[in-house]
């Protein structure tokens, strides 16, 4: 083999190790060897070089243990190698976090927002929170590899614009990644919030180890993020997973998307609150409904249980078409646990074809209301972002970061 070929192979192996370490966050040399397919001696030699360069450091306190004997020596990319920022826009909240390449969250802020806030106010507030978390984490703008941003609505992938059926009506047609990039001067990628929840639960939470799963976010709206063979599935234009806009009643109420009788008009958070407010003769909030249901209130428990049954009908159709091995249920209403999930499971058992019903498990999410925020961070903290540390790619060119990789819970 020629000397140039040897050098190219070494550089390729180095890239593979750095990218894989970026995906894993923290790993042993043996784990890197398994994931890259390289020999342990090759991994050890490259890791030693990376340590001499200050790119890799020893990591302690991960809590892992070897099957026998003492725990393996763990390594991670150095703190100076860069950070990732995540932003989560919700109906009434805004959350921002920054994490290093060992996947440790360094700083996190959350702010309550007025209902139906417009995009300019939301983006300006988010830009301010990004500055705050970077300062708290002791990170400079030049340290940021990328910014992941989640929105509660469909994102048209070819244009990057927000679809019309968004929870935030004033955002329809906006290109939020470009808008935020102008404010921050940093590379930004944007994704539907349910997709980010799916990514986070797949890599960090209840979906670990599943190759085909659906993450269901049940909150003000109802959305699903789909993972196929470990990768997000967005469809042709980015609207895959809009389960809340499945038609369940042709003569039903008109939905915010313009259609009649969408699932969301029957069992979304606003529908549940509206139903109980009418029956009680006073306005109630979703938080009050959930608290009352947990305390045993019969009406609130019935409303949530009925919602689970109706959602389960839509999930049965999803199982027939998509055949997931796992459905992870999150979101504000999803926090109801088995009160919501058991009727879902029963509907799937009754309505999905037997083989699809037998293949799937329906489980609660593990990351709670942080799922979408952590998913935004995870969208950046993957192989290509870490790999860019030692290549000539300029960070400002990383407007879109391709998928690939696995993230451990911070």
N, C-alpha and C positions, 0 to 999 in steps of 0.2 A: 504493500500500500504506500502511495506517495505521501510525502510529508504534509502537503496541503490537505490531503484527504483525512489524515489523522487529526490535523488541527480542526477541520470542519466537524469531525465526529465528536471531538472533545467539546466544542462549542455547543453542538446539538445536545449532548448529554447534560451539559451545564444548564442549558435552557430548560430541559425537561425536569431537572431536579428543582430549579428555582420555581418553575411554574407549579409543580406538584406540591412543593412546600407552601406556596401561596394558596393553593386550593385547600390543603389540610390545615393550615394555620400552625399547628404544632405536630411534630412527628419524630419518630425514632429513625435511625439510619436503616434499620431492617424494614420499617414500613415504607420508606422511600424506595428501597430496592424492590419490594413487592409491587408498588404502584407503578414504577417506571419500567420494570423488567430488566433493570441493570444489575450487575453483580454487586455484592456488598462491598467488595474492594474498590470498585469504580466509584460507588456512592461515597465511601469513606474518603477517598482521595479528593474528590470534587468538593465535598463538604469542608475538608480541611483547608482547601484553597479559599473557599468562600468565607470561612472564619478568619483567615489571615487578612482578607480584604475588608473585614468588618461588616459583611453583608448578612452573615448568619451568626446567631448567638445561642448559648445554652439557655434552656427554658426549664424553670422549676415550678412546682406547685400545680401541675396539670391534673394530678390525682389518678393517673393511670398506673397500673401495676402489671408486671409480667406474670404469666401463668405460673412460672416457677422462679424462685430466687428474687433478686432485687429488681426494682423497676428499670426499664430501659432508659438510657440517656436520651433526653428529648432536646430538639433544636427548633428554632423558629427564625424567620427573617427578622433582621434587626429593626428596632423602632425607627431608626433613621431612614429605613428603606421606603417609608411612606405611610400614608393613612388613607382611609376611605370614609366618605360622608354619605349618610342615608337621610332622606327626607320622606315623611309620610303625611300626606294631606288627607284628612277625613272630613266628614260632614260638619263636625263641630270641634275638630281638634287639629293641631299641627304638632308633629314630633320630629326632632332632628337628633342624629347621633353621629359620632366619629369613632372609628375603630382602627387599630393598627393591624399589621399583616399577620400577627399571631391570632387574630380574630378576637382580641380583647376589646370590649367597648371602653373607650377612654373617657367619654363625656356624653351626656344625653340630656336633652331638654324637651319638655312637653308644654303646650299652651292651649287653653280652651279658646275656641274661635266662635264668633257669632254665626248663626245659621245663614247659609247661602252667601257667605263672604265672596267678594269678587276676586278675580284672578290677580289683579294688581296688588290688592291688599295682602292676599295670601303669599304671593311671591316675595313681596317686600319683607313681610314678617319672617318668612323662611330664610331669606338672605341674612337678616339680622341674627336669627338663631344660629345659623352656620358660623357666623363670626364669633358668637359667644362660645359655642362648643369647641371651636378650634383654639380659642384663647384659653379655655379651661383645660384642654388637653395639652397645651403647650406646643401646638403644631402651627406651622406657618402655611400660607397658601401654597407655597412651592412644594410642600410635603404631600399635597393631596393628589392621589392618583386618579380619582374620579368621584363623581357625585351621582348616587342612585336616587331616583325620585318616584314615589308611588302616588297614583291618583285614583279615586273611586269612580272609574268610568272606562269605557273602551278606548284604547289608543290605536289609531290607524297607523300601522307600522310604516307603510311607504312614505307618508308625509309627516309623521310624528305629531299629528293633531289629535285633539280630544274629540271623541265621538259625541253625538247628540244626546245619547241616553246616559248622561252623567248625573251623579248625585249632586254635583255642584253646577247648577244650570248656567251660570255666567261664564263657565270655562269652555263651553262647546265651541269647537273650531280653533281654539288657541293652540299654539305649538309651544308647550311649556318648557321643553328641554332648551330650545333656543332662547326663550325669554329668561330662563334662570341662568343660562350660560352668560348672557349679556350682563346680568346683575353680579354674578360671582367671578367672572373671568376664569372659570374652571370647566373642564369637560363634564357634561351632564348627559345621563341616559334616563329615559322615562318609561314607566311600565304601569300597567293596570295593577291596582292594589291586591286583587285576589291572586294574580300571578305571582306577586312578590310574597304573599302569604304562603302560597304553594311552595315556592323556592325555599323559604325559611323553614317550613315544617318538614320539607323533604331532606334538607341538609342538616337541620339543627334539632328538629322536634319529633313529633309522632310519626312522621313519614320516613324516618331513616331506614334504609335498607330496602325500601319498596321501589321497584322500577317503574310501575304504572300506578299513578294515584290522582285523585281529584281533591283539591282543597276547597271547601265550601265556606264562604264567608256569609254569615247570616247576621245582618245588622240593619241599618236603614234600608239598604238594598240587599239583593241576594246575587252573589257572583261566584264563579268557580274558576279556579286555576288548575290547569291540566298538566301533568308531567308524564311524559312517555319516554321510556328508556333513560330516565335520569335527566331529561331535557324538557324545558317548557315547550308546550304546544300552543301556538297562538292562532293557527289558522292562516288563511290566505292574506287577510288584511289586519289581523290582530284582535278580532272580536270573538274568538273561540271562548266558550265558557260562560256566556251571558245567560246563565240558567234562570235568572230572575225574570227574563223576558220570554220565557216559554209560555205560550198561550194555554190557559187552563179553562177559560170561560169566554166564548165568543161574544156573549152579551154582558160581560162584566164591565167594571169601571175602566175608564180611559187611563192608560198608564202615561208616565212622563215621557216614554219613548214614542207615544203617538198611537200605539196599538190598544186594543181592548183586552181586558181579562188576563193580563200577564200575571204570572205567579207572584210577583212582587206586590201587586195591588191587593192580593189576598192575604199574604203572610209576611210581608216586609215589616220592619220595625214600626214604620208609620201606620201601617194597616192595623197592627196589633194594638198600638196605642189608641188609634181612633176608635176601634171597636170597644175597648174597655172604657174610654172616656164617655162614649155615648151611653153605655149600660150603667155607668156609675153617676152620670150627671155632673161630672167635673173632670177637668183636664188632669191627665196623669202623664208621667214620663216613662220611658222604657226602663230607666233605672228603678223607678218605683214598682213597675210591674214585675221586674226580676226579683226585687227584694220581697215583694208580697208573695210571689210564687214560692220562693225558698222558705218563707214562713208558713206556708200551707194554705194560702188564699185559694179557694176553689175556682173562682172565676179566672184568675190569672194563670193558674195551672192548666185550666181547660184551654185557654187561648194559646198558650205555648205548645201544649200537646197537640191541638188541632193543626197548628202551624207545622209541627214535625210530620204529621200525617200527610198533609198536602205537599210539603217539600219532598217527602219520600216518594210520591207518585212521579215527580219530575226526575228524581234520582234513579228510579227504576228504569225510566227511558234512557237516562245517561248510561246506566250499567249495560243495557242491551246494546247500545251503540258503541260505547267506549271500553267496556269490560275492564274496569280498574280492579286492582287487587286491594286497594285501600281508599276510603273516603275519610278525610280529616275535616272535622267540623269546627270552625272557629267563628269569630265575630262576637259582637255584643250579645245577641240572642243565643248564639252558639254556646255561650258560657252557662246556659241552663242545664247542661249535662244530659243525663238520661231522660229527664222530663221531655226534652226535645228529641233525643236520639232514639229512644225505644220506639216511638211511633214511626220514625223514619225507617228504622230497621224492619218493622213489621210491614210497612208499605212496600219496601223493596222485596221482601220475601214473598208477598202476595202478587206483585205485579211484574217483577223482572222474570225473564226466563230462568228456569231453575238453575242452570249451570252458571249464569251470570250472578245470580243471587248467592250461590254457594261460594263463588270466587272472591267476593268482596267482604271486607270488614269495615264497619263504620265506627270511627273512634273520635273522641274529643281531641281538639288541638292542645298542644302543650305550651305554646308560647304566648297565649293570651293576647292582650291588646298590643303587644310588641311585635307580633308576627310580621306585619307589613313593614314596619320600620327596620327590623332585622333583615328582612328580605331585600330591602333597598340597599343596605350595607353589603349583603351577600352578593348582590348583582355586580358589585365592583370588586369585592375580595375574591377573585378567581384567577385562574392561571394567567390569562393575557395581561391582567393588571400587574401581577407580580413579575411576570416575565419582562415587562417593559422596563423594569428597574435597571437591567444591565444591557439593554439594546439601545440603538440610536433613535428609537421612536420617541418623538417629543410628546409630552403629556397633552398638549393642547390639540393634538391630532386624534386623541382617543375619544371621539364623540360617542361612538358606539363600541361597547365592549362585548365581544361574542361570549356565548355560554360555554360552560365546561368547568367542572370542578365540584368539590364538596366542602362544606363549611361545618365546623364544629361549634357547638353552642358556646357563647362567651361566658 
